[in-house]
């Protein structure tokens, strides 16, 4: 919210520089994004008066104007604006002036005629084009008749103000108003507050209840009040009001709409005005929308409503999205003579959902979502009616029609000085604490250090003692609170076992040459459902930001492939990445929240190492990525019983180069090559990857690493080569060897595989080296031969191998 410093000074006797004020607000209340000075960087922009005007001799749209700018001689300026007129006071950028975007104005010739400056529109000197009134959007701006020729223009159009840009947090919706900000600064600086209140004269001849009926269904609007004004003359607002609006980033429309927006800025109370004659049945009802109803809003968008939307309707149809935006068909126009003014509060959750559903986020919805002051709803209505009656010569009909009024009572919170000082680590006296509460506008009763604090309705964020502690800390000053050590006994911090294993996972994969990547948890539905390790229902967002971020991910590999594609598109061909993060599973559609599961995944494409003088880069293959998986499992101490089984259960993986990984018989992940069709979709080169359910690995029992004494006795090796069916896996053979190898078998190593010439069809030749070692004695040949013969016989019995 942009807060005008000049406007603030109408309520507070402030004399501090605006930058210092902004810094104080940031340290005490809410964040300040900066201070905006509309006239910053501008120079030599003055008030001029057009004395005469002639058509350009060589143009059908340019005019040669003689302009009085307070100098001895008029300045000749060529202007092409369609609304230029003799006798008008205008904005003149002289020769050498600086206008918006630091553009310099120089003396020049326009089709042969000298021009000594420029006649400017509001947007050309720095006022946002989006807030320039429609009547001035395509021409130059006319200053008031009392503007003094030769003066700088800034004070006449509000550009000499200083605007504080507040980034208001959701809990401080009270500061989305001038009154709320003024209350806050009055407390910070301990200053008296001088707020003005409406003095409305009801000069109409009828009662509002005779003209309109208002009702509320199901308390979705805790407050709903309306007034009727007749004989309204809809016209442009006075300049002071327009300046207040465009300095706050709001476009002036007409005196009726501008009055409601002005009151919103002043009180924080959004309002809406309806054309009375366009309301069917002359009634307003706040209700839930009916599914399929249509409403064209003020932004000229057609909206199909759902049953969860809340609307303000007349007897036949919706005329506004309640708390969000009014309807196009019931808006106030230049032909309007009778208006209905609405001032209300709406259910904040319903307003937020309605605004999100229709992608309409307005100043009104922002305030209703954060809350508004229920105590000032009727006063704001009177204040708006007073302005319209004055500027539009309107008649205000007597009484307010109130459809609902929650009569919200102030909140009472009890605490004590000792508790406040204990929490804050301060030694404030009871009088100092009482003074802080009083500065905040709270009523306080103190007895023996115990406080009963009555919080006004305008501070709806305060409910419990902790809220009061924060208020005391803010106003006393966070900088003034002493640093103290905690009273509790300190303990040595440490990582949990889960945290340690996660960090170890990252360290192992980085040591293997992979780089840590972080992908979005939100992805497309197709990517979320790929590489699935278990059945799951997708978790869809109700209001996604884009079509690429609609669904919570159920794998990590798809995000890594997106990263690979990004790199390869930029000629980075050797990419090795890993990601550790959570995936989101749901067992059924009616599950409220998905289950979050830790996963880890990695991808390799290109080469892990680049070409060098002593070695060549090698393309990745299944065994390289399997080796990284083996390393990870070993370092996590779960490598005692690891099994790889070929699988084709993953449609996104190569069916002949993918294996499931089992630890102690439990599926924990898979490794293999990304399916060529998937790689083509991502536009990447052949890529290998793996993904593990890290949570399962964390939960599994671990084999604690223990130091082992190196045997001083020599080892003995025996090699065995055999013909075996191709269907027999290495894992099956190794398991038999280990089972029958005896107590002294320490290692089994596959060192050769051969198929082809000389090998019968359906067979393969495999060769293993078996190592035997006794840690306590020297091995003798008889013991080794006996153990080796048992292995040979077991292989022949189990697989019908032929020993070569």
Buried (B, 14 or more C-beta within 10 A) or exposed (E): BBBBBBBBEEBBEBEEEBEEBBBBBBEBBBEBEEBBBBBEEBEBBBBBBBEEBEEBEEBEEBBBBBBBBBBEEBBBBBBBBEBBBEEBBBBBBBBEBBBBEEEEBEEEEBEEBEBBBBBBBBBBBBBEEEBBBEEBEEBBBBBEEEBEBBBBBBEBBBBBBBBBBBEBEEBBBBBBBBBBBBBBBBBBBEBEBEBEEBEBEBEBEEEBBEBBBBBBBEEBBBBBBBBBBBEBBBEBBBBEBBBBBBBBBBBBBBBBBBBBBBBBBBBBBBBBBBBBEBBEEBBBBBBBBBEEBEBEBBEEEEBEBBEEBBBBBBEEBBBBBBBBBBBBBBBBEEEBBBBBBBBBBBBBEBBBBBBBBBEBBBBBBBBBBBBBBBBBBBBBBBBBBBBBBEBBEBBBBBBBBBBBBEEBEBBEBEBBBEBBBEBBBBEBEBEEBBBBBEBBBBEBEBEEBBBEBBBBBBBBBBEEBEBBBBBBBBBBEEEEEEEEEEEEEEEEEEEEEEEEBBEBBBEBBEEBBBEEBEBEBBBBEEBBBBBBBEEBBBBEEEEEEEEEBBBBBBBBBBBBBBBBBBBBEEEEBBBBBBBBBBBBBBEEEEEEEBBEBBBBBBBBBBBBEEEEEEEEEEEBBBEBBBEBBBBBBBBBBBBEEBBBEEBEEBEBBBBEBBBBBBBEEBBBBBBBBBBEEBBEBBEBEBBBBBBBBBBBBBEBEEEEEEEEEEEEEEBBEBEBBBBBEEEBBBEBBBBBBEEBBBEBBBEBEEEEEEEEEEEEEEBBBBBBBBBBBBEEEEBEEEBBEEBBEBBBEBBEEBBEBBEE
